[in-house]
Amino acid sequence: MLQKIKPYTQPNLFQSQLRDMLDSKDPLVALADNLNWGLYEKEFAKYYSKEGRPAKPIRLMVGLLLLKQLENLSDEKVVLQWKRNPYYQYFCGMEEFQIDLPCDSTELVKFRNRIGKEGVELIFKSTIALHGKKAEEKQVIVDTTVQEKNVTYPTDGKLAIRMINHLHKIAKKEQIQLRRTFVREIKQHRINLRFFKHPKKVKKAKASIKRLRTIVGILIRDISRKIGENRAKKYKEKFELFEKVRNQKIQDKNKIYSLHEQHIYAMAKGKEHKKYEYGTKASIVTTMKSNIIVGVLAHYKNEHDSKTLEAALASATKNRTKPIKEAICDRGYRGKKKVESITISIPSQKQKRDTKYQIELKRKKFRRRAAIEPIIGHLKSDYRLSRNYLKGFIGDEINLLLAASAWNLKKWINDFLMLIFMLKLLLVYTFLLTLQQNKKERYPDLALMVFRLIV
Protein backbone atom coordinates (compact mmCIF):
# COMPACT_ATOMS: atom_id res chain seq x y z
CA MET A 1 0.00 0.00 0.00
CA LEU A 2 1.33 3.44 -0.95
CA GLN A 3 1.89 5.77 1.99
CA LYS A 4 0.06 9.11 2.01
CA ILE A 5 2.35 12.14 1.70
CA LYS A 6 1.97 14.60 4.56
CA PRO A 7 1.65 18.16 3.15
CA TYR A 8 3.20 19.77 6.23
CA THR A 9 5.14 18.40 9.19
CA GLN A 10 5.69 20.38 12.35
CA PRO A 11 9.43 20.75 13.27
CA ASN A 12 10.65 18.43 16.00
CA LEU A 13 11.25 20.24 19.29
CA PHE A 14 13.99 17.84 20.41
CA GLN A 15 15.83 17.29 17.10
CA SER A 16 17.13 19.86 14.61
CA GLN A 17 16.23 19.83 10.94
CA LEU A 18 18.61 17.85 8.72
CA ARG A 19 18.89 20.71 6.19
CA ASP A 20 20.26 23.05 8.89
CA MET A 21 23.11 20.61 9.63
CA LEU A 22 24.36 20.33 6.03
CA ASP A 23 26.42 22.49 3.68
CA SER A 24 23.93 24.12 1.32
CA LYS A 25 26.64 24.34 -1.38
CA ASP A 26 27.20 20.59 -1.42
CA PRO A 27 26.37 19.24 -4.93
CA LEU A 28 24.23 16.40 -3.54
CA VAL A 29 22.07 18.91 -1.65
CA ALA A 30 21.72 21.06 -4.79
CA LEU A 31 20.88 18.00 -6.90
CA ALA A 32 18.22 16.90 -4.39
CA ASP A 33 16.63 20.37 -4.61
CA ASN A 34 16.58 20.35 -8.43
CA LEU A 35 15.33 16.83 -9.21
CA ASN A 36 11.63 16.51 -9.99
CA TRP A 37 10.66 14.11 -7.18
CA GLY A 38 6.97 14.90 -7.62
CA LEU A 39 7.08 13.29 -11.09
CA TYR A 40 8.24 9.97 -9.61
CA GLU A 41 5.57 10.11 -6.89
CA LYS A 42 2.86 10.73 -9.47
CA GLU A 43 3.94 8.22 -12.12
CA PHE A 44 4.93 5.33 -9.80
CA ALA A 45 1.73 5.50 -7.72
CA LYS A 46 0.00 3.21 -10.27
CA TYR A 47 2.38 0.35 -9.37
CA TYR A 48 1.05 0.23 -5.78
CA SER A 49 -2.08 -1.29 -4.28
CA LYS A 50 -4.57 0.29 -1.86
CA GLU A 51 -4.30 -2.69 0.48
CA GLY A 52 -1.58 -4.32 2.55
CA ARG A 53 1.13 -2.89 4.75
CA PRO A 54 2.46 0.62 3.99
CA ALA A 55 5.28 0.64 1.45
CA LYS A 56 8.54 2.55 1.67
CA PRO A 57 8.37 6.14 0.29
CA ILE A 58 8.92 6.34 -3.47
CA ARG A 59 11.48 9.14 -3.11
CA LEU A 60 13.51 6.97 -0.73
CA MET A 61 13.62 4.02 -3.15
CA VAL A 62 14.40 6.13 -6.24
CA GLY A 63 17.08 8.01 -4.28
CA LEU A 64 18.72 4.76 -3.17
CA LEU A 65 18.77 3.46 -6.76
CA LEU A 66 20.43 6.66 -8.01
CA LEU A 67 22.95 6.76 -5.13
CA LYS A 68 23.84 3.13 -5.71
CA GLN A 69 24.71 3.83 -9.34
CA LEU A 70 26.37 7.21 -8.66
CA GLU A 71 28.68 5.83 -5.96
CA ASN A 72 29.19 2.37 -7.55
CA LEU A 73 27.80 0.49 -4.53
CA SER A 74 25.94 -2.79 -4.15
CA ASP A 75 22.39 -3.00 -2.78
CA GLU A 76 23.74 -3.98 0.65
CA LYS A 77 26.40 -1.26 0.73
CA VAL A 78 24.14 1.62 -0.33
CA VAL A 79 21.63 0.81 2.43
CA LEU A 80 24.44 0.76 5.01
CA GLN A 81 26.03 3.99 3.71
CA TRP A 82 22.62 5.70 3.79
CA LYS A 83 22.45 5.11 7.55
CA ARG A 84 25.91 6.67 8.06
CA ASN A 85 25.71 9.59 5.64
CA PRO A 86 23.38 12.56 6.38
CA TYR A 87 23.76 13.87 2.79
CA TYR A 88 22.40 10.57 1.46
CA GLN A 89 19.45 10.86 3.85
CA TYR A 90 18.66 14.42 2.74
CA PHE A 91 18.90 13.33 -0.91
CA CYS A 92 16.26 10.65 -0.20
CA GLY A 93 13.86 13.14 1.41
CA MET A 94 14.51 12.74 5.14
CA GLU A 95 13.84 15.81 7.28
CA GLU A 96 15.64 14.54 10.39
CA PHE A 97 18.71 12.35 10.83
CA GLN A 98 17.77 8.66 11.00
CA ILE A 99 19.72 6.06 13.03
CA ASP A 100 18.02 2.97 11.53
CA LEU A 101 18.50 1.29 8.18
CA PRO A 102 16.03 2.69 5.60
CA CYS A 103 15.02 -0.76 4.33
CA ASP A 104 16.34 -4.21 3.65
CA SER A 105 18.57 -4.53 0.59
CA THR A 106 16.05 -6.92 -1.02
CA GLU A 107 13.52 -4.04 -1.09
CA LEU A 108 15.59 -2.50 -3.90
CA VAL A 109 15.24 -5.71 -5.92
CA LYS A 110 11.47 -5.68 -5.39
CA PHE A 111 11.24 -1.98 -6.29
CA ARG A 112 13.18 -2.51 -9.55
CA ASN A 113 10.84 -5.39 -10.41
CA ARG A 114 7.83 -3.26 -9.47
CA ILE A 115 8.57 -0.26 -11.72
CA GLY A 116 10.27 -2.35 -14.45
CA LYS A 117 11.89 -0.97 -17.56
CA GLU A 118 9.23 1.74 -18.05
CA GLY A 119 9.82 3.21 -14.61
CA VAL A 120 13.60 3.30 -15.02
CA GLU A 121 13.17 4.92 -18.45
CA LEU A 122 11.19 7.69 -16.73
CA ILE A 123 14.07 8.23 -14.26
CA PHE A 124 16.54 8.37 -17.16
CA LYS A 125 14.37 10.83 -19.09
CA SER A 126 14.16 13.12 -16.04
CA THR A 127 17.99 13.21 -15.78
CA ILE A 128 18.13 14.37 -19.41
CA ALA A 129 15.50 17.09 -18.77
CA LEU A 130 17.69 18.32 -15.89
CA HIS A 131 20.21 19.68 -18.45
CA GLY A 132 17.62 21.69 -20.40
CA LYS A 133 18.76 23.02 -23.80
CA LYS A 134 22.16 21.33 -23.59
CA ALA A 135 20.50 17.96 -24.24
CA GLU A 136 18.73 19.26 -27.38
CA GLU A 137 21.78 19.48 -29.69
CA LYS A 138 21.14 18.66 -33.35
CA GLN A 139 24.23 16.44 -33.67
CA VAL A 140 24.71 13.23 -31.67
CA ILE A 141 27.42 10.58 -31.42
CA VAL A 142 26.52 6.87 -31.50
CA ASP A 143 28.61 3.86 -30.48
CA THR A 144 28.16 0.34 -29.12
CA THR A 145 29.83 -1.51 -26.25
CA VAL A 146 29.46 -4.81 -24.41
CA GLN A 147 27.66 -5.04 -21.09
CA GLU A 148 29.18 -8.18 -19.60
CA LYS A 149 27.01 -10.45 -17.49
CA ASN A 150 28.01 -11.81 -14.10
CA VAL A 151 28.85 -15.33 -15.36
CA THR A 152 32.00 -17.41 -15.17
CA TYR A 153 34.01 -18.03 -18.32
CA PRO A 154 31.95 -20.70 -20.15
CA THR A 155 33.56 -24.03 -21.02
CA ASP A 156 31.90 -27.31 -22.06
CA GLY A 157 33.28 -29.16 -19.04
CA LYS A 158 32.12 -26.49 -16.61
CA LEU A 159 28.59 -26.47 -18.08
CA ALA A 160 28.41 -30.29 -17.96
CA ILE A 161 29.41 -30.39 -14.26
CA ARG A 162 26.86 -27.65 -13.51
CA MET A 163 24.12 -29.70 -15.20
CA ILE A 164 25.07 -32.81 -13.21
CA ASN A 165 24.83 -30.83 -9.96
CA HIS A 166 21.36 -29.59 -10.96
CA LEU A 167 20.23 -33.15 -11.73
CA HIS A 168 21.52 -34.38 -8.35
CA LYS A 169 19.45 -31.64 -6.64
CA ILE A 170 16.32 -32.64 -8.60
CA ALA A 171 16.80 -36.28 -7.58
CA LYS A 172 17.22 -35.29 -3.92
CA LYS A 173 14.19 -32.98 -3.99
CA GLU A 174 11.94 -35.61 -5.60
CA GLN A 175 13.41 -38.40 -3.39
CA ILE A 176 14.59 -40.49 -6.34
CA GLN A 177 17.21 -43.20 -5.83
CA LEU A 178 19.62 -42.94 -8.79
CA ARG A 179 21.22 -46.08 -10.21
CA ARG A 180 24.57 -44.30 -9.95
CA THR A 181 25.55 -40.75 -8.94
CA PHE A 182 29.05 -40.71 -10.60
CA VAL A 183 30.35 -38.43 -7.79
CA ARG A 184 33.76 -40.13 -7.51
CA GLU A 185 34.23 -40.29 -11.27
CA ILE A 186 33.36 -36.59 -11.69
CA LYS A 187 36.18 -35.64 -9.29
CA GLN A 188 38.75 -37.18 -11.62
CA HIS A 189 37.20 -35.53 -14.68
CA ARG A 190 37.33 -32.18 -12.92
CA ILE A 191 41.09 -32.69 -12.36
CA ASN A 192 41.56 -33.64 -16.03
CA LEU A 193 39.89 -30.40 -17.12
CA ARG A 194 42.43 -28.23 -15.28
CA PHE A 195 44.80 -26.47 -17.71
CA PHE A 196 42.94 -28.18 -20.57
CA LYS A 197 44.67 -25.96 -23.17
CA HIS A 198 48.08 -27.41 -22.33
CA PRO A 199 49.28 -29.59 -25.27
CA LYS A 200 49.91 -32.58 -22.98
CA LYS A 201 46.42 -32.39 -21.44
CA VAL A 202 44.23 -31.76 -24.49
CA LYS A 203 43.54 -35.43 -25.17
CA LYS A 204 42.52 -36.22 -21.58
CA ALA A 205 40.39 -33.09 -21.37
CA LYS A 206 38.46 -33.95 -24.55
CA ALA A 207 37.80 -37.46 -23.26
CA SER A 208 36.57 -36.09 -19.92
CA ILE A 209 34.19 -33.62 -21.62
CA LYS A 210 32.76 -36.41 -23.74
CA ARG A 211 32.26 -38.63 -20.69
CA LEU A 212 30.66 -35.81 -18.64
CA ARG A 213 28.14 -35.20 -21.42
CA THR A 214 27.33 -38.92 -21.44
CA ILE A 215 26.77 -38.81 -17.66
CA VAL A 216 24.32 -35.90 -18.11
CA GLY A 217 22.31 -38.00 -20.59
CA ILE A 218 22.34 -41.04 -18.25
CA LEU A 219 21.06 -38.99 -15.29
CA ILE A 220 18.32 -37.29 -17.36
CA ARG A 221 17.03 -40.65 -18.59
CA ASP A 222 17.24 -42.22 -15.12
CA ILE A 223 15.27 -39.38 -13.49
CA SER A 224 12.71 -39.27 -16.33
CA ARG A 225 11.94 -42.99 -15.90
CA LYS A 226 11.47 -42.80 -12.12
CA ILE A 227 9.83 -39.41 -11.65
CA GLY A 228 6.49 -40.18 -13.31
CA GLU A 229 4.59 -38.31 -16.00
CA ASN A 230 2.86 -35.76 -13.76
CA ARG A 231 6.02 -34.60 -11.96
CA ALA A 232 8.10 -34.79 -15.17
CA LYS A 233 6.09 -31.91 -16.70
CA LYS A 234 7.55 -29.57 -14.06
CA TYR A 235 11.10 -30.27 -15.28
CA LYS A 236 10.38 -30.59 -19.00
CA GLU A 237 11.87 -27.20 -19.96
CA LYS A 238 14.96 -27.77 -17.81
CA PHE A 239 15.61 -31.21 -19.33
CA GLU A 240 15.20 -29.78 -22.87
CA LEU A 241 17.72 -27.06 -22.00
CA PHE A 242 20.20 -29.66 -20.69
CA GLU A 243 19.80 -31.72 -23.87
CA LYS A 244 20.46 -28.65 -26.02
CA VAL A 245 23.60 -27.73 -24.04
CA ARG A 246 24.79 -31.35 -24.04
CA ASN A 247 24.53 -31.70 -27.82
CA GLN A 248 25.73 -28.24 -28.94
CA LYS A 249 28.85 -28.07 -31.13
CA ILE A 250 31.50 -25.39 -31.71
CA GLN A 251 30.05 -24.38 -35.09
CA ASP A 252 26.45 -24.08 -33.81
CA LYS A 253 24.70 -20.72 -33.68
CA ASN A 254 22.71 -19.43 -30.69
CA LYS A 255 24.73 -21.50 -28.24
CA ILE A 256 23.97 -21.50 -24.50
CA TYR A 257 26.84 -20.04 -22.46
CA SER A 258 25.15 -19.99 -19.06
CA LEU A 259 22.34 -22.07 -17.56
CA HIS A 260 20.85 -19.17 -15.57
CA GLU A 261 21.47 -16.43 -18.19
CA GLN A 262 20.48 -18.14 -21.42
CA HIS A 263 20.07 -14.94 -23.47
CA ILE A 264 23.74 -13.86 -23.39
CA TYR A 265 25.98 -14.26 -26.42
CA ALA A 266 29.69 -14.09 -27.23
CA MET A 267 31.13 -10.95 -28.84
CA ALA A 268 34.59 -10.40 -30.26
CA LYS A 269 35.47 -6.68 -30.16
CA GLY A 270 39.10 -7.15 -31.21
CA LYS A 271 40.57 -6.46 -27.77
CA GLU A 272 44.09 -7.69 -27.14
CA HIS A 273 43.50 -8.62 -23.49
CA LYS A 274 39.97 -10.02 -23.91
CA LYS A 275 39.25 -12.04 -27.02
CA TYR A 276 35.58 -12.72 -26.23
CA GLU A 277 33.08 -10.99 -23.96
CA TYR A 278 29.86 -12.63 -22.78
CA GLY A 279 26.81 -10.47 -22.26
CA THR A 280 24.65 -8.19 -24.40
CA LYS A 281 25.46 -5.41 -26.85
CA ALA A 282 24.53 -1.90 -25.72
CA SER A 283 24.08 1.21 -27.92
CA ILE A 284 24.87 4.62 -26.41
CA VAL A 285 23.86 7.99 -27.91
CA THR A 286 25.43 11.21 -26.59
CA THR A 287 25.21 14.87 -27.58
CA MET A 288 28.20 16.11 -29.59
CA LYS A 289 29.40 19.05 -27.46
CA SER A 290 27.96 18.64 -23.97
CA ASN A 291 28.46 14.83 -23.73
CA ILE A 292 25.03 14.19 -22.21
CA ILE A 293 23.68 10.68 -22.78
CA VAL A 294 20.29 11.06 -24.48
CA GLY A 295 19.65 7.45 -25.48
CA VAL A 296 20.68 3.91 -24.52
CA LEU A 297 19.47 0.53 -25.72
CA ALA A 298 20.34 -3.10 -24.90
CA HIS A 299 20.09 -5.50 -27.87
CA TYR A 300 18.65 -8.99 -27.42
CA LYS A 301 20.52 -10.34 -30.47
CA ASN A 302 24.13 -9.90 -31.55
CA GLU A 303 23.55 -7.81 -34.67
CA HIS A 304 25.91 -5.77 -36.82
CA ASP A 305 26.29 -2.19 -35.60
CA SER A 306 24.55 -0.78 -38.69
CA LYS A 307 21.41 -2.81 -37.86
CA THR A 308 21.30 -1.46 -34.29
CA LEU A 309 21.41 2.18 -35.43
CA GLU A 310 17.71 2.66 -36.16
CA ALA A 311 16.55 1.39 -32.75
CA ALA A 312 19.28 3.35 -30.90
CA LEU A 313 18.31 6.65 -32.58
CA ALA A 314 14.61 5.95 -31.94
CA SER A 315 15.33 5.53 -28.21
CA ALA A 316 17.22 8.86 -28.21
CA THR A 317 14.51 10.71 -30.15
CA LYS A 318 11.71 9.83 -27.70
CA ASN A 319 13.73 11.36 -24.82
CA ARG A 320 14.01 14.76 -26.53
CA THR A 321 11.66 17.49 -27.71
CA LYS A 322 13.72 18.54 -30.77
CA PRO A 323 14.55 16.09 -33.60
CA ILE A 324 18.10 14.84 -34.28
CA LYS A 325 19.57 16.15 -37.55
CA GLU A 326 22.88 14.22 -37.75
CA ALA A 327 24.36 11.11 -36.12
CA ILE A 328 28.17 10.78 -36.17
CA CYS A 329 29.40 7.17 -36.08
CA ASP A 330 32.60 5.19 -36.62
CA ARG A 331 33.38 2.91 -39.58
CA GLY A 332 31.66 -0.02 -37.85
CA TYR A 333 28.34 1.49 -38.96
CA ARG A 334 29.13 1.35 -42.69
CA GLY A 335 26.10 0.57 -44.82
CA LYS A 336 23.76 3.24 -43.47
CA LYS A 337 23.61 6.76 -44.91
CA LYS A 338 20.26 7.88 -43.56
CA VAL A 339 17.77 6.74 -40.90
CA GLU A 340 14.41 8.41 -41.59
CA SER A 341 15.29 12.14 -41.55
CA ILE A 342 18.62 11.71 -39.67
CA THR A 343 21.85 11.91 -41.69
CA ILE A 344 24.50 9.33 -40.79
CA SER A 345 28.08 10.63 -41.01
CA ILE A 346 30.90 8.07 -41.20
CA PRO A 347 34.63 8.82 -41.75
CA SER A 348 35.73 8.30 -45.36
CA GLN A 349 38.49 9.33 -47.76
CA LYS A 350 38.71 12.93 -48.96
CA GLN A 351 36.60 13.74 -52.00
CA LYS A 352 38.02 15.80 -54.86
CA ARG A 353 35.02 18.09 -54.82
CA ASP A 354 35.48 18.96 -51.10
CA THR A 355 36.67 22.47 -50.33
CA LYS A 356 39.23 23.24 -47.61
CA TYR A 357 36.42 24.39 -45.33
CA GLN A 358 34.51 21.12 -45.80
CA ILE A 359 37.63 19.03 -45.17
CA GLU A 360 38.38 20.93 -41.95
CA LEU A 361 34.73 20.63 -40.83
CA LYS A 362 34.76 16.86 -41.34
CA ARG A 363 38.10 16.52 -39.57
CA LYS A 364 36.83 18.35 -36.47
CA LYS A 365 33.56 16.43 -36.51
CA PHE A 366 35.15 12.98 -36.62
CA ARG A 367 37.82 13.93 -34.09
CA ARG A 368 35.02 14.93 -31.76
CA ARG A 369 33.38 11.51 -32.32
CA ALA A 370 36.14 9.93 -30.20
CA ALA A 371 34.73 11.73 -27.12
CA ILE A 372 32.24 8.89 -26.65
CA GLU A 373 35.01 6.36 -25.93
CA PRO A 374 36.02 7.79 -22.51
CA ILE A 375 32.30 8.13 -21.65
CA ILE A 376 31.92 4.36 -22.18
CA GLY A 377 35.05 3.84 -20.06
CA HIS A 378 33.58 5.90 -17.20
CA LEU A 379 30.24 4.08 -17.45
CA LYS A 380 32.08 0.80 -16.99
CA SER A 381 34.57 1.78 -14.30
CA ASP A 382 32.44 4.22 -12.25
CA TYR A 383 28.76 3.43 -12.87
CA ARG A 384 28.47 -0.38 -12.73
CA LEU A 385 28.35 -1.13 -16.47
CA SER A 386 31.49 -3.30 -16.53
CA ARG A 387 29.67 -6.28 -14.96
CA ASN A 388 25.92 -6.57 -14.67
CA TYR A 389 24.63 -8.36 -11.57
CA LEU A 390 20.90 -7.95 -12.35
CA LYS A 391 19.12 -11.06 -13.63
CA GLY A 392 17.75 -11.60 -17.12
CA PHE A 393 17.56 -9.36 -20.18
CA ILE A 394 15.32 -6.95 -18.25
CA GLY A 395 18.25 -6.64 -15.80
CA ASP A 396 20.52 -5.65 -18.71
CA GLU A 397 18.10 -2.92 -19.78
CA ILE A 398 17.60 -1.56 -16.25
CA ASN A 399 21.32 -1.54 -15.40
CA LEU A 400 22.16 0.29 -18.64
CA LEU A 401 19.48 2.94 -18.06
CA LEU A 402 20.58 3.50 -14.44
CA ALA A 403 24.25 3.79 -15.47
CA ALA A 404 23.33 6.43 -18.08
CA SER A 405 21.19 8.26 -15.48
CA ALA A 406 24.14 8.32 -13.06
CA TRP A 407 26.39 9.77 -15.79
CA ASN A 408 23.90 12.56 -16.51
CA LEU A 409 23.58 13.38 -12.80
CA LYS A 410 27.36 13.49 -12.46
CA LYS A 411 27.53 15.87 -15.43
CA TRP A 412 25.03 18.15 -13.67
CA ILE A 413 27.09 17.99 -10.45
CA ASN A 414 30.27 18.93 -12.37
CA ASP A 415 28.48 21.89 -13.99
CA PHE A 416 27.25 23.00 -10.56
CA LEU A 417 30.77 22.82 -9.07
CA MET A 418 32.15 24.76 -12.04
CA LEU A 419 29.49 27.45 -11.53
CA ILE A 420 30.47 27.84 -7.86
CA PHE A 421 34.15 28.03 -8.83
CA MET A 422 33.45 30.73 -11.43
CA LEU A 423 31.43 32.73 -8.89
CA LYS A 424 34.35 32.59 -6.45
CA LEU A 425 36.75 33.77 -9.17
CA LEU A 426 34.37 36.60 -10.02
CA LEU A 427 34.22 37.59 -6.36
CA VAL A 428 38.03 37.63 -6.10
CA TYR A 429 38.32 39.63 -9.35
CA THR A 430 35.77 42.20 -8.09
CA PHE A 431 37.59 42.51 -4.78
CA LEU A 432 41.00 43.11 -6.43
CA LEU A 433 39.45 45.56 -8.91
CA THR A 434 37.95 47.57 -6.06
CA LEU A 435 41.34 47.78 -4.34
CA GLN A 436 42.98 49.00 -7.53
CA GLN A 437 40.33 51.66 -8.16
CA ASN A 438 40.57 53.02 -4.62
CA LYS A 439 44.40 53.13 -4.98
CA LYS A 440 44.89 51.96 -1.47
CA GLU A 441 48.11 50.44 -0.20
CA ARG A 442 48.50 46.69 -0.45
CA TYR A 443 47.54 44.85 2.65
CA PRO A 444 50.29 42.56 4.00
CA ASP A 445 47.80 39.68 4.34
CA LEU A 446 46.19 40.22 0.89
CA ALA A 447 47.33 36.79 -0.36
CA LEU A 448 45.77 35.14 2.68
CA MET A 449 42.48 36.95 2.12
CA VAL A 450 42.34 35.88 -1.55
CA PHE A 451 43.12 32.30 -0.56
CA ARG A 452 40.28 32.29 1.98
CA LEU A 453 37.85 33.70 -0.57
CA ILE A 454 38.72 30.99 -3.11
CA VAL A 455 38.48 28.21 -0.51
N, C-alpha and C positions, 0 to 999 in steps of 0.2 A: 504494500500500500504506500502511495506517495505521501510524504509528509506535507502538511500545510505550511506555507511560508508566512512567518509573522511579519506584518508590515512595520512594526515598531517594537523595539525592545528597550526597556528601561535600563540605564547603566547600573552595573553592579556596585553596591556601596562598599564592598569589602575587597574588590579586585579591579585594578585599573584596566582601561581599554587597551587591547593589543596594538591598535594603530598608534597610540601615544608612546609606546615603548620602542617603536621601530624608526629606522632612518627613512624619511619620506622620499629621499633621493635614490634609494636602492632600486635597481631596475626591476626586481621581482614585485615590489610594491607598486611601481608605476604600471607594470604589465597587468597586474591584478585589477587596477583601476580602469584600464582601457579595454579589457576584453569584454565582449558582450555576453555576460553570464545569463542575462534574461532570455536570450535566444535559446540556450541549451535547456533552461527550465521549461520553456514553452514547448519546444519541439520534442523533448524526450518524455514529456508527461504521458504521451499516448502508449508508451511501453510499460506503464505501471497499472496495476489493478486498484480497485477501490476497496479491496478486502485484504485481510492478512495483517501481519505485523508491519509497523512503519519501516520504510526503507531508509537507507542512508541518503543524505541530501545530494541532489544531482551535481551541484557545484563542487562538493567534496570529491565525488568520484571522477568527474572530468578533470579537476585540478590534479588529482593523484596520477591519472593517466598521462597528463602533459608533463608533470614533474618527473615521472619515471623516465620518459623519453628524453627530456631536456638534460637530465643529470646522468643518464645511462645507468639506471638502477634496475634491479629486479623487483618483482611485486613485493617480496618480503622486505627488501632493503628500503623501498620508498615509504612503506608504512612505518617502519622503525625510524627513519630519518624525519618523517613528518612529526612524530612525537617530540623529537629533540630540537627541531628547528622552528622558531616562531615565525620566520618569513614564509616557510611552507604553509603554516597554519593560516596566516593572513591571506595567502594566495588562494587557499581553498575556502575562504569565507568565514573563518572563525573570528569572533569579536573579542574573545578572551582566551588567554593561554590555556591549553588543555594538557593534562598530565597523563591521559590514557591514550591507548592506540585508537586511531580513527575507525578502523575496521579490521577484519581478518584479511590476509592477502588473497584468499580465494574469492572475496567479494569483487575484486577487480576482474577476475576471470568471468564471474557471473554478469558483471556490468558490461563487459565487452560483448559477451554473447547476447545480452539483452538488447543493446542498441544496434549491434551488427555492423555491417559495412556502411549502410546508409547513415547511421549516426556518426560514425568516424569521418565520413565524407563531409558531413555538416561542420564538424570541428575543424577539418582541414580548410574548408571554404572560408570559415570565419577568420582563420589566421592569414589568409590571402587578403581578405577585406580590411584587415588591420593596417595594411601598407598603403591603402588608397590608390592614388593615381600611378604610383610606382609599379604596381602589378598589372597595369593596363598597356604596357608597351606593345607596339605593333610587331616587333621582331622577337622571336623566341628561339631557344637552342634546345635541341632534342638529342638524347643519347640513351643507350640501354646499358644495364649492368646485371649482375647475377645476385639474387638474394638467396644466400645459402641456407639450407635447412639444417636443423640440429639433428643430424644423423651421422653415424660412424661411416668411415670409408667403406663402400659396399664391395664385398667379394663373394663369390659363389659359396665358398666354404662357410663363411660367416652367416650368410642367409640360411644355409642348410641347417646349421647348428641351432639357429634361432627358431626355425620351424619345428625341429625335433623337441625343443624345450616347450613350445606352445602345445604340441601334441601330448607331451607328458602331463601338462597341466589339465588338458581336457580329459584325459584318462582318469586323473586323480579326482577331478570335480565330479565326473559321472560315475565314479567308483567302478571302473572297468579294469579287469586284470589282464594286462598285456601278455602275449606269448613270450615276448622278450623286450627288454627296455633298451639294450645296446649301450648302457651307461659306461661300462668299462671300455668298450671298443671305441666309443666317441672320444674318450680321453687321449687315446693314441693318435687318432685322426687329427685332433686339435694340435698335438705336438708336431705332426707331419706338415701341417699348414703354416707353421712358423717359418718366416724367411722363404716363402714359397717361390720367390723370384730368383733365388740362388740357383745357378746352373746344376749343382749337385742334388738339389732338392725338388726340382721341377717334376720329375717322374713320380716320386712318392706323393707329392701334393696333388697331382692330377688323379692318381688312383684313389686318394682319400676323398676328394670331391665327388668322384663317381660313386664311391661306396656310401657316402653320406646322403646323396640324392636317392640311392636305392633304399636306404633305411627310412627316409621320409615316406616313400611309397608304401613300404611294408607297414609302417605305423598307421598311415591313413586307411589302408585296407583293413587292418586288424580292428581299428576303432569303428569303422563303418559297419563291419559285420556284427559287432557285439552291442552297438549302441541302440539299435532299433530304428525303425522308419520315422516314428514321431519325433524322437530326440535328434535324429540326424538332420532334420530340416533346419534346426537352429544353427548348425555348423556347416551348412551347404556352401555358403559363400566363402567361408574361410578355407574349406578343403579345395574349392575351385582355385582360389588364390595360390595355395600351396602347390597345386599341380602345375599352374602356369609358371611359377617361379622355378619349380623343379625341372621343367622341360625347356626353359628358355635358353637360347644359344647366343653366342657373341654377335652374330650378324642380325639377330632379330631387332625389330623396331618396337617402340613402346615397352621397353623392358621395365621390370619392377626392381627398384634399387633399395627400397625400404618397405618392410611389412606394415608399419604404422603410418607411413607417409607415401602412399602409392602414386600420388600425382607428380612427384618430383622427377626431373629428367637431368641427364648429363649434358653439360655445355663446355665446349672448348673455346676459350677466349684468347688463346695464343700466349698465355702467361708462362714465363720461364719457370717460376717456382711452383706453379699449380696448373698441371696439364688439364685436369677436368674439375669442374665445380658442379655440385649436386644441389639443385634447388629449383627456383623459377626465375624466368627472365622478367626484369622490371624496366619499364620506360619512364624516363624523367624529363619533364619539360620545364625550363627556367626562362625568365626574362633575360634579354640580352645584356642590358646595362646594370640593372639593380640586383641581379642574381636571386630573384625570388622564385621559389618553386610554385608554379601555377597548375601543374598537372602531373599525376603519377598513375601508373597502371601496371598491375601484375598480369602476366600472360600465362594462361593455362597450358598452352602448347609451346614447344620450342620452334618458333617460326623465324624466318629471315627478318632482319631489322626493317627492311622496306615494307613488309607485310604488317608490321606492328605500328607503323607510322599513323595510319588513319585513326585507329582506336586511341592512340596516345594524344593526338591533337584534339580529338573529340572530347576527351576527358578534361583537357586544358580549357577548351572553349566554354564548357558549361560552368566553369568556375569564374568566368570573367563577364563583364558587361559589354566590352568592346571586342570586335572580331580580331583574329590574328591575321596579319597580312603576309608574313614571311617566316618560314621555319628553316633554321640553319643547321645542317647535319654534317656528319663525316661521310667518308666514302663507303662506309658499310651500308648506307641507305640508297646506293645506286639502283636505278630502275624507276624511281618516282620523281616526276618533275612538278606535279601539282596534285594537291588533295583538296577537292572542292574548289574553294576560292583562295586557298593558301598556296603561295609559291614555295617550292622546296629548293633551297640553294645548297649545292654540294660542290666541294673544291674540284676544279678541273684545270686543264692546261690553258695557257693564255690564248685568246682568239686574236686573229690578225685585225679584226675590225674594232677591237677594244681600244679606247683612248687611254692616255696616261691616268686620267682621273678615275676611269672605270677600273683600271688595274689596281690602283691604290685603294679604292673603295672595297674591292673584293679581298685584297690582302688583309686589310684591317678587320673586315667582317669575319674571315675564316680564322684569323689569329684570335679573335675574341671568342670563337666557338670553343676553344680549348679551356675556357673558364669553367665549363661544366664538369671537367675531370676532377679538380680538387673538391668540388661540391659533393660529388659521389664519394670521394675519399672521406670527407667529414661525416657524411651520412653513415658510412660503415664504421668508422672508428669512434665517433662521438654519440651517434643517435640510434644504435642498436640495429643497424641494417646488415652488419657483417655476418651475423648468425641469428636466424629467426627461431625463437623458442615457442611460438604460438602454433597450435595444431591446425592441420588441414590447409586447403587453399584459401579459405576465408581468413585464416591466420596470417597468410602471406599478404593479403590485401590490407588487412588492418594494420599490420606492422609497418608496411610501406607508407601508408597514409599518416600514421602517427610520427614516423621518422621525418617525413616532409613537413608536418605541422611544427615539430620541434625546431627544424631548421629555420622556418619562417619566423617563429617566436624569437629565436636567437638573433636573427637579422634585425628585428625590431629593437631588441635589447641593445645591440651594438649601435644602432642609430640613436637611441636614447642617450647612451653614454657619450657618444660623439657630440650630441647637442649640448650636454652639460659641460663638456670640455671646452667647446667653442664659446659658451657663455662665460666661463671662467677667464678665458683668454681675452674676451671683449672687456670684461671687468678690469683686468690688469692693464690693458691698453688704455682704457678710459682714465684710470687712476694715474698712469704715467704721463698721459697727455695733459691732465689737469695740473700736475706738478710743473710741467714745462711751461705751460701758459702763464702760471702765476710767478714764474721765475724765482722760485724759492730755492734756498740752498738744499743740497742733497742731504737727506737724513742718513746718519751712520748705519742705521739698521734697515735701510730701504730694501736690501736683498732679502732680508728675513721676512719683511712684510709681504713682498711679492710671492715668496715661497709659500707663506701661509695662505695667501689668497688662492693660489693654484691648487694647493692641497685641499 
